[in-house]
Amino acid sequence: PDARSRGYHRLAYPRPYPGLVDAAARESGIETSLIWGVMRQESAFVAGIESRANAIGLMQLILPTAKAMAKRLDLEATPQTLRRPEVNIRLGAKYLSGLIRRFEQPLLAIPGYNAGGGAVAKGLAANPGLPVDEFVETIGAEETRNYARKVFESYANYRFLYGRGPDRFSRVRFAR
């Protein structure tokens, strides 16, 4: 975006729940831009939404995953609490941070958030040495491939629109 279109881009990439997202990012050690990118794709920022797969809330968490993250944060995960932004964002950020630690970079954590870490690990084992961008294109589930592309695009846009200095630009390590 340039000076004339920046406002339109900011409308397309809003930052709702800034205090909650900032706190969850600090607690989990991940970037706010990544949390907003996931939320934008998962729920379009609708806090009480529930998917056909029973994923709930802003970060679209299924109950077993939410309960596992809740134990680590001393929270309660129920269908009701997952509709509360202050709970859902923390649990989703915690899950995402675990995927980043496991796969060492957001570009691999993002498809893991959608398909599960096991699916990504299996794909990586089947494609050793494949650069990360090419690996994403080998993901068998079209939904997950498209999800990874869209979330990474949102993540990059959030960084560019709201970052400062060199933090405005997404860094991608293509080699694994």
N, C-alpha and C positions, 0 to 999 in steps of 0.2 A: 504493500500500500504506500501511496505517496501522501503528501499533506492534505490533498483534497479528498482522498478516499479513506483515510485512517478512521474516521468516525464510523463509516459503514462497516469496516472490518471489526471494529470494537463491538458494534451491535451484533455481529455474527458470532463473536467470541466473547461473550460476557463472562464475568467472574462473580457469580453469586456465592453467598456464604463465605465472604473473604476471611473473616476471623476464624471460622471453623476449619477452612482449608489451610490457612497459615499454621494453625495449631497442629493439625494432623500431619502436615508436611514436616514440621519441626520434630514432632514425636516419632515419626517413622523414618525420617532422614531422606525423604524424596522431594522432588520439586513440585511446587504448586502447579506449574504448567502441566505436568503430567496428570495430576489429580483432576484438574479441570478438563483436560483432554479426554480422560476416561469418562468422567461424568457427562460431558457433552454428548458423547456417543452412546453411552449406556442408557441414560434417562432423559436426555434433553433438559436436565435440571428439574425434573418433576419429582419431588420428594416421596410421594406416596405411591408411585407407580409399581405395578407388579407384572412381570412378563408371563407368557404362556409356560415357561420353564420354572415358574415360581421364584424367580429372582426378584428381589425387593429393593426399592429405594434408589437413591441417587447413584450409587455405585453398583446397583443390580447384583446383590449378593444372594446366593442360595443359602439356606439355613445351615447346612453342615459346615460350609466354609466360614460363615459368619460366627458360628459357635466356636470353631477352632480359634479364630482370631480373638474372639471375646474373652476366652480363657486367658490369653496372653496379656490382655489389657484390663482384666478384672471388670468386664462389662457383662451385661445380660443381652443375649441375642434371641429375640423372638420376632415373629412377624410384625408385632406392634412396634417394638423398639427399632427395627430396621427401617421403619418409616420416618424415624426422627433423624434429621440431618446430622445432629451432633454425635449420634451413634454410628450411623451408616458411613459417614465420611471417614471416621477414625478406623473402622473395621476394614473398609476398602483400601485405605492407604496402607494399613498394616499388611494386608494380603499382597498388595502390589510391591511393597518394599521387600517382602520375602522372596518374591519372584525375581526382583532385580538382584538381590544378593545371590540367588541360586544361578541365574543366567548371566550375571555381571553387566547387563546393559538393558536399557529400556526397550530397545527394538526387539529383543527376545522376550522380555517380560510381558509386553503388550499382548501378543497372541496367547501367551500362557494365561493371562487374565481371562480371556475369552474361552479357551478350549481346555484349560487346566495345564498345570506344570508338567504332568506326566506325558501329555501329548507332545509338548514341545521337546522334552527330554528324549522321547522316542524318535522324533523327527531328526533331532541333532545327531543321535547315535547312528541313524541310517544314512546321514549325509555328512560324514566327518570332513572338516576342512572347508566346507562350502561357505563362502562369504555370507554374512548375515542377511544382506538384502536379497541375495539369491535364495537363501534358505526360506525366507518369508514367502517367496513366490512358489516354493515347492510344497507348501502346506496344502494337504489334500482337501480340506474343507473350505469351500469357496467363502462361506460366511466368515470364517476366521481370517482368511487372507484379506478380505475386504475390510474387516474390522481392524486388523493391524495397520493397514494403509490409512484408514480414516483417523484412527486415534493418533498415529504418528504425525499425520498432517495437522491435526488440531494441536497437538503438543508443540510442534514447530511454530505454528501460528501464534500460540500463546506466548512462547518465548520471544518471538520477533516483536509482537505488539506491545508486550508489557515488560520485557527484559531491558536491561541497561548494559551499555558497553558490549564486551564480548559475550555476555550471557544472552544476548538477543539471538544468537545463532546456535542452532542445535548441532551438537557434536555426535557424529556416528562413527563408531569403530567397526569397520566392515569385516575385518579379519577376526576369527574367533580364537 
